[in-house]
Amino acid sequence: MTINERLFKVMKDNGISIRELARRTGITASTISDWNTKHTNPTAEKIPVVCEALGISTSYLLKGTEETDFVLTNEEKNLIETVRNMDDESQKRFLAYFKQINQKKEG
């Protein structure tokens, strides 16, 4: 599988449209569309941006393998994406709440 094939498979599997990836990355939708229609790959400087937006490693996009010991579920990816999209104050409140839950679980 090529880089662009993996890219569009991840997008399809996660229900992410070209327009949504463009919104998340700041890369134009026409550029992303070209990767699909012209069977080209993102440039080197765009790969980390795309990977971060999709919640995948550069290793996975480039080689099809993960270099981590775990793979996030879609639910975990959605949680991370939700937290990333929060404003700073909401993130602080969320993390404080998370710490409280974790302390109760341990205690």
DSSP file (Angstrom, degrees, kcal/mol; ACC not computed):
  #  RESIDUE AA STRUCTURE BP1 BP2  ACC     N-H-->O    O-->H-N    N-H-->O    O-->H-N    TCO  KAPPA ALPHA  PHI   PSI    X-CA   Y-CA   Z-CA
    1    1 A M              0   0    0      0, 0.0     2,-0.1     0, 0.0     0, 0.0   0.000 360.0 360.0 360.0 137.2    0.0    0.0    0.0
    2    2 A T     >  -     0   0    0      1,-0.1     4,-2.5    62,-0.0     5,-0.2  -0.324 360.0-102.6 -85.2 170.2    1.3    3.4   -0.9
    3    3 A I  H  > S+     0   0    0      1,-0.2     4,-2.7     2,-0.2     5,-0.2   0.939 122.4  46.5 -58.5 -49.6    1.5    6.5    1.4
    4    4 A N  H  > S+     0   0    0      1,-0.2     4,-2.3     2,-0.2    -1,-0.2   0.854 110.9  53.1 -67.1 -31.7   -1.5    8.2   -0.3
    5    5 A E  H  > S+     0   0    0      2,-0.2     4,-1.7     1,-0.2    -1,-0.2   0.919 111.3  46.1 -65.9 -42.7   -3.5    4.9   -0.2
    6    6 A R  H  X S+     0   0    0     -4,-2.5     4,-2.7     2,-0.2     5,-0.2   0.919 111.0  54.1 -63.3 -43.2   -2.8    4.6    3.6
    7    7 A L  H  X S+     0   0    0     -4,-2.7     4,-2.2     1,-0.2    -2,-0.2   0.941 112.2  41.5 -55.7 -51.4   -3.8    8.2    4.1
    8    8 A F  H  X S+     0   0    0     -4,-2.3     4,-2.3     1,-0.2    -1,-0.2   0.769 111.9  56.0 -73.9 -24.3   -7.1    7.9    2.4
    9    9 A K  H  X S+     0   0    0     -4,-1.7     4,-3.2     2,-0.2     5,-0.2   0.927 108.6  47.5 -68.2 -45.3   -7.8    4.6    4.1
   10   10 A V  H  X S+     0   0    0     -4,-2.7     4,-1.7     2,-0.2    -2,-0.2   0.927 112.8  49.5 -60.2 -44.8   -7.3    6.2    7.5
   11   11 A M  H  <>S+     0   0    0     -4,-2.2     5,-3.1    -5,-0.2     4,-0.4   0.936 114.0  44.9 -59.7 -47.0   -9.5    9.0    6.5
   12   12 A K  H ><5S+     0   0    0     -4,-2.3     3,-1.3     1,-0.2    -2,-0.2   0.935 111.6  52.0 -63.2 -47.3  -12.2    6.6    5.3
   13   13 A D  H 3<5S+     0   0    0     -4,-3.2    -1,-0.2     1,-0.3    -2,-0.2   0.795 117.0  40.0 -60.5 -29.0  -12.0    4.4    8.4
   14   14 A N  T 3<5S-     0   0    0     -4,-1.7    -1,-0.3    -5,-0.2    -2,-0.2   0.324 111.8-116.0-104.2   6.3  -12.4    7.4   10.6
   15   15 A G  T < 5 +     0   0    0     -3,-1.3     2,-0.6    -4,-0.4    -3,-0.2   0.843  61.1 152.7  65.1  34.5  -15.0    9.2    8.6
   16   16 A I      < -     0   0    0     -5,-3.1    -1,-0.2    -6,-0.2    -2,-0.1  -0.873  30.8-151.2-102.8 120.6  -12.8   12.2    7.9
   17   17 A S     >  -     0   0    0     -2,-0.6     4,-2.5     1,-0.1     5,-0.2  -0.330  28.6-108.4 -82.1 167.0  -13.5   14.1    4.7
   18   18 A I  H  > S+     0   0    0      1,-0.2     4,-2.4     2,-0.2     5,-0.2   0.911 122.6  52.2 -58.8 -42.9  -11.1   16.0    2.5
   19   19 A R  H  > S+     0   0    0      1,-0.2     4,-2.1     2,-0.2    -1,-0.2   0.900 109.4  48.8 -62.5 -41.2  -12.7   19.2    3.7
   20   20 A E  H  > S+     0   0    0      2,-0.2     4,-2.4     1,-0.2    -2,-0.2   0.913 111.0  49.3 -66.9 -41.9  -12.3   18.1    7.4
   21   21 A L  H  X S+     0   0    0     -4,-2.5     4,-2.0     1,-0.2     6,-0.4   0.897 110.2  52.2 -63.7 -38.1   -8.7   17.2    6.9
   22   22 A A  H  X S+     0   0    0     -4,-2.4     4,-2.6    -5,-0.2     5,-0.3   0.909 109.7  49.1 -61.9 -42.1   -8.1   20.6    5.2
   23   23 A R  H  < S+     0   0    0     -4,-2.1    -2,-0.2     1,-0.2    -1,-0.2   0.916 113.4  46.5 -63.0 -43.5   -9.7   22.3    8.2
   24   24 A R  H  < S+     0   0    0     -4,-2.4    -1,-0.2     1,-0.2    -2,-0.2   0.810 124.8  29.9 -69.8 -30.1   -7.6   20.4   10.7
   25   25 A T  H  < S-     0   0    0     -4,-2.0    -2,-0.2     2,-0.2    -1,-0.2   0.692  93.8-125.4-106.1 -22.4   -4.3   21.0    8.8
   26   26 A G     <  +     0   0    0     -4,-2.6     2,-0.4     1,-0.4    -3,-0.1   0.530  68.2 132.2  81.3   5.2   -4.6   24.3    7.0
   27   27 A I        -     0   0    0     -6,-0.4    -1,-0.4    -5,-0.3    -2,-0.2  -0.731  67.0-102.2 -87.3 138.9   -3.7   22.5    3.7
   28   28 A T     >  -     0   0    0     -2,-0.4     4,-2.0     1,-0.1     3,-0.3  -0.279  18.9-127.6 -65.1 147.2   -6.1   23.3    0.9
   29   29 A A  H  > S+     0   0    0      1,-0.2     4,-2.7     2,-0.2     5,-0.2   0.839 110.1  58.1 -61.1 -33.6   -8.8   20.8    0.0
   30   30 A S  H  > S+     0   0    0      2,-0.2     4,-2.1     1,-0.2    -1,-0.2   0.879 105.3  49.7 -67.0 -36.1   -7.6   20.9   -3.6
   31   31 A T  H  > S+     0   0    0     -3,-0.3     4,-1.5     2,-0.2    -2,-0.2   0.939 112.8  46.2 -65.3 -46.3   -4.1   19.8   -2.6
   32   32 A I  H  X S+     0   0    0     -4,-2.0     4,-1.1     1,-0.2    -2,-0.2   0.905 111.6  52.2 -62.7 -41.6   -5.5   17.0   -0.5
   33   33 A S  H  X S+     0   0    0     -4,-2.7     4,-3.0     1,-0.2     3,-0.4   0.883 104.5  56.8 -61.3 -39.1   -7.8   16.0   -3.4
   34   34 A D  H  X S+     0   0    0     -4,-2.1     4,-2.7     1,-0.2     6,-0.6   0.868  99.0  59.7 -60.8 -37.0   -4.8   16.0   -5.8
   35   35 A W  H  <>S+     0   0    0     -4,-1.5     5,-0.5     1,-0.2    -1,-0.2   0.872 113.9  38.7 -58.2 -34.7   -3.1   13.4   -3.6
   36   36 A N  H  <5S+     0   0    0     -4,-1.1     3,-0.3    -3,-0.4    -2,-0.2   0.945 122.8  37.0 -80.7 -51.8   -6.0   11.1   -4.2
   37   37 A T  H  <5S+     0   0    0     -4,-3.0    -3,-0.2     1,-0.2    -2,-0.2   0.838 125.3  38.1 -75.1 -32.7   -6.8   11.8   -7.8
   38   38 A K  T  <5S-     0   0    0     -4,-2.7    -1,-0.2    -5,-0.3    -3,-0.2   0.415 104.1-126.3 -97.9   1.3   -3.2   12.2   -9.1
   39   39 A H  T   5 +     0   0    0     -3,-0.3     2,-0.2    -5,-0.3    -3,-0.2   0.897  61.4 141.0  54.5  44.7   -1.9    9.4   -6.8
   40   40 A T      < -     0   0    0     -6,-0.6    -1,-0.2    -5,-0.5    -2,-0.1  -0.652  46.2-121.7-109.0 170.7    0.7   11.7   -5.3
   41   41 A N        -     0   0    0     -2,-0.2     3,-0.1    -3,-0.1     6,-0.0  -0.770  29.6 -94.3-112.1 156.7    2.0   11.9   -1.8
   42   42 A P        -     0   0    0      0, 0.0    -1,-0.1     0, 0.0     5,-0.1  -0.331  50.0-103.7 -60.6 150.1    2.1   14.8    0.7
   43   43 A T    >>  -     0   0    0      1,-0.1     4,-1.4     4,-0.0     3,-1.2  -0.301  35.9 -99.8 -70.9 163.6    5.4   16.7    0.7
   44   44 A A  T 34 S+     0   0    0      1,-0.3     3,-0.2     2,-0.2    -1,-0.1   0.846 122.5  51.7 -55.9 -38.7    7.8   16.0    3.6
   45   45 A E  T 34 S+     0   0    0      1,-0.2     4,-0.4     2,-0.1    -1,-0.3   0.734 110.3  49.3 -74.4 -19.5    6.8   19.2    5.5
   46   46 A K  T <> S+     0   0    0     -3,-1.2     4,-2.6     2,-0.1     5,-0.2   0.714  92.0  77.8 -89.1 -21.7    3.1   18.3    5.3
   47   47 A I  H  X S+     0   0    0     -4,-1.4     4,-2.8     1,-0.2     5,-0.2   0.920  94.7  45.8 -58.5 -49.3    3.4   14.7    6.5
   48   48 A P  H  > S+     0   0    0      0, 0.0     4,-2.4     0, 0.0    -1,-0.2   0.887 113.6  50.9 -62.1 -35.4    3.8   15.5   10.2
   49   49 A V  H  > S+     0   0    0     -4,-0.4     4,-2.1     2,-0.2    -2,-0.2   0.926 112.7  45.2 -64.9 -45.4    0.9   18.0   10.0
   50   50 A V  H  X S+     0   0    0     -4,-2.6     4,-1.9     2,-0.2    -1,-0.2   0.918 112.8  50.9 -64.3 -44.9   -1.3   15.4    8.4
   51   51 A C  H  X>S+     0   0    0     -4,-2.8     5,-2.2    -5,-0.2     4,-1.2   0.913 110.5  48.7 -61.6 -43.6   -0.3   12.7   10.8
   52   52 A E  H  <5S+     0   0    0     -4,-2.4     3,-0.4     1,-0.2    -1,-0.2   0.921 110.9  50.5 -62.4 -43.0   -1.0   14.9   13.8
   53   53 A A  H  <5S+     0   0    0     -4,-2.1    -1,-0.2     1,-0.2    -2,-0.2   0.825 116.7  41.0 -64.5 -31.4   -4.4   15.8   12.4
   54   54 A L  H  <5S-     0   0    0     -4,-1.9    -1,-0.2     2,-0.1    -2,-0.2   0.548 108.6-122.0 -93.9  -8.7   -5.3   12.1   11.9
   55   55 A G  T  <5S+     0   0    0     -4,-1.2     2,-0.3    -3,-0.4    -3,-0.2   0.850  70.3 123.4  70.8  34.1   -3.8   10.9   15.1
   56   56 A I      < -     0   0    0     -5,-2.2    -1,-0.3    -6,-0.2     2,-0.2  -0.852  63.4-106.5-122.9 161.1   -1.4    8.5   13.4
   57   57 A S     >  -     0   0    0     -2,-0.3     4,-2.0     1,-0.1     5,-0.2  -0.501  21.7-124.8 -82.7 155.0    2.3    8.1   13.5
   58   58 A T  H  > S+     0   0    0      1,-0.2     4,-2.9     2,-0.2     5,-0.3   0.849 113.6  60.6 -64.4 -32.1    4.6    9.2   10.7
   59   59 A S  H  >>S+     0   0    0      2,-0.2     4,-2.9     1,-0.2     6,-1.0   0.916 104.8  47.5 -59.8 -43.6    5.9    5.6   10.8
   60   60 A Y  H  >5S+     0   0    0      4,-0.2     4,-1.7     3,-0.2    -2,-0.2   0.943 114.2  45.9 -64.8 -46.2    2.4    4.3   10.0
   61   61 A L  H  <5S+     0   0    0     -4,-2.0    -2,-0.2     1,-0.2   -55,-0.2   0.923 121.8  36.6 -63.3 -43.4    1.8    6.7    7.2
   62   62 A L  H  <5S+     0   0    0     -4,-2.9    -2,-0.2    -5,-0.2    -1,-0.2   0.886 137.4  13.1 -78.3 -39.6    5.2    6.2    5.6
   63   63 A K  H  <5S-     0   0    0     -4,-2.9    -3,-0.2    -5,-0.3    -2,-0.2   0.578  92.7-118.2-117.1 -13.3    5.8    2.5    6.2
   64   64 A G  S  <<S+     0   0    0     -4,-1.7     2,-0.3    -5,-0.8    -4,-0.2   0.639  80.5 105.1  81.7  13.3    2.4    1.0    7.3
   65   65 A T        -     0   0    0     -6,-1.0     2,-0.4    -8,-0.0    -1,-0.3  -0.925  65.0-131.6-126.8 152.4    3.9    0.0   10.6
   66   66 A E        -     0   0    0     -2,-0.3     5,-0.0     2,-0.1   -10,-0.0  -0.829   5.3-162.2 -99.3 139.8    3.5    1.3   14.1
   67   67 A E        +     0   0    0     -2,-0.4     2,-0.2     3,-0.1    -1,-0.1   0.279  67.8  86.2-101.3   9.3    6.6    1.9   16.2
   68   68 A T  S    S-     0   0    0      2,-0.2    -2,-0.1     1,-0.1   -11,-0.0  -0.626  82.6-123.0-103.6 167.1    4.6    2.0   19.5
   69   69 A D  S    S+     0   0    0     -2,-0.2     2,-0.3     2,-0.0    -1,-0.1   0.448  91.8  39.5 -86.9  -1.2    3.5   -0.8   21.7
   70   70 A F        -     0   0    0      2,-0.0     2,-0.4     0, 0.0    -2,-0.2  -0.960  65.0-142.9-145.7 161.1   -0.2    0.1   21.4
   71   71 A V        -     0   0    0     -2,-0.3     2,-0.2    -5,-0.0    -5,-0.0  -0.995  28.0-121.7-126.1 132.7   -2.7    1.4   18.9
   72   72 A L        -     0   0    0     -2,-0.4     2,-0.1   -17,-0.2    -2,-0.0  -0.473  22.9-127.2 -73.2 141.1   -5.5    3.8   19.9
   73   73 A T     >  -     0   0    0     -2,-0.2     4,-2.5     1,-0.1     5,-0.2  -0.375  28.6-106.5 -75.4 165.6   -9.1    2.8   19.5
   74   74 A N  H  > S+     0   0    0      1,-0.2     4,-2.5     2,-0.2     5,-0.2   0.873 123.1  54.6 -61.4 -36.0  -11.4    5.1   17.6
   75   75 A E  H  > S+     0   0    0      2,-0.2     4,-2.1     1,-0.2    -1,-0.2   0.910 109.2  46.8 -64.0 -41.8  -13.0    6.1   20.9
   76   76 A E  H  > S+     0   0    0      2,-0.2     4,-2.4     1,-0.2    -2,-0.2   0.905 111.9  50.7 -65.9 -41.7   -9.6    7.0   22.3
   77   77 A K  H  X S+     0   0    0     -4,-2.5     4,-2.6     1,-0.2    -2,-0.2   0.906 109.7  50.7 -61.6 -41.2   -8.7    9.0   19.2
   78   78 A N  H  X S+     0   0    0     -4,-2.5     4,-2.4     2,-0.2    -1,-0.2   0.892 109.4  50.8 -64.1 -39.7  -12.1   10.8   19.4
   79   79 A L  H  X S+     0   0    0     -4,-2.1     4,-2.3     2,-0.2    -2,-0.2   0.933 111.7  47.1 -62.6 -45.9  -11.4   11.7   23.1
   80   80 A I  H  X S+     0   0    0     -4,-2.4     4,-2.6     1,-0.2    -2,-0.2   0.923 112.4  49.8 -61.5 -44.8   -8.0   13.0   22.3
   81   81 A E  H  X S+     0   0    0     -4,-2.6     4,-1.7     1,-0.2    -1,-0.2   0.895 109.7  51.9 -61.7 -40.6   -9.4   15.1   19.4
   82   82 A T  H  < S+     0   0    0     -4,-2.4     4,-0.5     2,-0.2    -1,-0.2   0.925 111.5  46.1 -61.7 -45.4  -12.1   16.5   21.6
   83   83 A V  H >< S+     0   0    0     -4,-2.3     3,-1.2     1,-0.2    -2,-0.2   0.906 110.4  53.5 -65.6 -41.6   -9.5   17.6   24.2
   84   84 A R  H 3< S+     0   0    0     -4,-2.6    -1,-0.2     1,-0.3    -2,-0.2   0.828 107.1  52.6 -61.6 -31.4   -7.3   19.1   21.5
   85   85 A N  T 3< S+     0   0    0     -4,-1.7    -1,-0.3    -5,-0.2    -2,-0.2   0.548  90.3 100.3 -83.7  -7.0  -10.2   21.2   20.2
   86   86 A M  S <  S-     0   0    0     -3,-1.2     2,-0.1    -4,-0.5    -3,-0.0  -0.411  80.3-109.6 -74.7 153.6  -11.0   22.6   23.7
   87   87 A D     >  -     0   0    0     -2,-0.1     4,-2.3     1,-0.1     5,-0.2  -0.344  40.0 -96.6 -73.1 168.2   -9.9   26.1   24.6
   88   88 A D  H  > S+     0   0    0      1,-0.2     4,-2.3     2,-0.2     5,-0.2   0.879 123.2  50.0 -56.6 -44.2   -7.1   26.3   27.2
   89   89 A E  H  > S+     0   0    0      1,-0.2     4,-2.2     2,-0.2    -1,-0.2   0.906 111.1  48.7 -64.8 -41.9   -9.5   26.8   30.2
   90   90 A S  H  > S+     0   0    0      2,-0.2     4,-2.7     1,-0.2    -1,-0.2   0.887 109.8  52.5 -65.8 -38.5  -11.6   23.9   29.2
   91   91 A Q  H  X S+     0   0    0     -4,-2.3     4,-2.8     2,-0.2     5,-0.2   0.922 108.8  50.2 -62.0 -43.3   -8.6   21.7   28.9
   92   92 A K  H  X S+     0   0    0     -4,-2.3     4,-2.2     2,-0.2    -2,-0.2   0.924 112.6  46.4 -61.0 -44.9   -7.4   22.7   32.4
   93   93 A R  H  X S+     0   0    0     -4,-2.2     4,-2.4     2,-0.2    -2,-0.2   0.911 112.6  50.4 -64.4 -42.3  -10.8   21.9   33.8
   94   94 A F  H  X S+     0   0    0     -4,-2.7     4,-2.7     1,-0.2    -2,-0.2   0.936 111.4  47.5 -60.7 -47.6  -11.0   18.6   32.0
   95   95 A L  H  X S+     0   0    0     -4,-2.8     4,-2.3     2,-0.2    -1,-0.2   0.871 111.3  51.0 -64.7 -37.0   -7.5   17.5   33.2
   96   96 A A  H  X S+     0   0    0     -4,-2.2     4,-2.0    -5,-0.2    -1,-0.2   0.921 112.2  47.2 -64.3 -43.1   -8.3   18.5   36.8
   97   97 A Y  H  X S+     0   0    0     -4,-2.4     4,-2.3     2,-0.2    -2,-0.2   0.910 111.0  51.8 -63.2 -43.0  -11.5   16.4   36.6
   98   98 A F  H  X S+     0   0    0     -4,-2.7     4,-2.5     1,-0.2    -2,-0.2   0.906 108.4  51.1 -60.5 -43.4   -9.6   13.5   35.1
   99   99 A K  H  X S+     0   0    0     -4,-2.3     4,-2.3     1,-0.2    -1,-0.2   0.894 109.0  51.7 -62.6 -40.2   -7.1   13.6   37.9
  100  100 A Q  H  X S+     0   0    0     -4,-2.0     4,-2.1     2,-0.2    -2,-0.2   0.927 110.8  47.3 -62.7 -44.6   -9.8   13.5   40.5
  101  101 A I  H  X S+     0   0    0     -4,-2.3     4,-2.1     1,-0.2    -2,-0.2   0.921 112.4  49.8 -62.0 -43.7  -11.4   10.5   38.9
  102  102 A N  H  X S+     0   0    0     -4,-2.5     4,-1.9     1,-0.2    -1,-0.2   0.874 109.3  51.5 -65.2 -37.8   -8.1    8.7   38.7
  103  103 A Q  H  X S+     0   0    0     -4,-2.3     4,-1.9     2,-0.2    -1,-0.2   0.905 109.8  49.3 -66.1 -40.8   -7.3    9.5   42.4
  104  104 A K  H  < S+     0   0    0     -4,-2.1    -2,-0.2     1,-0.2    -1,-0.2   0.886 110.1  52.2 -63.8 -38.3  -10.7    8.0   43.4
  105  105 A K  H  < S+     0   0    0     -4,-2.1    -1,-0.2     1,-0.2    -2,-0.2   0.885 114.1  42.1 -64.4 -39.9  -10.0    4.9   41.3
  106  106 A E  H  <        0   0    0     -4,-1.9    -1,-0.2     1,-0.2    -2,-0.2   0.764 360.0 360.0 -78.0 -26.7   -6.6    4.4   43.0
  107  107 A G     <        0   0    0     -4,-1.9    -1,-0.2    -5,-0.2    -2,-0.2   0.439 360.0 360.0 -91.8 360.0   -7.9    5.2   46.5
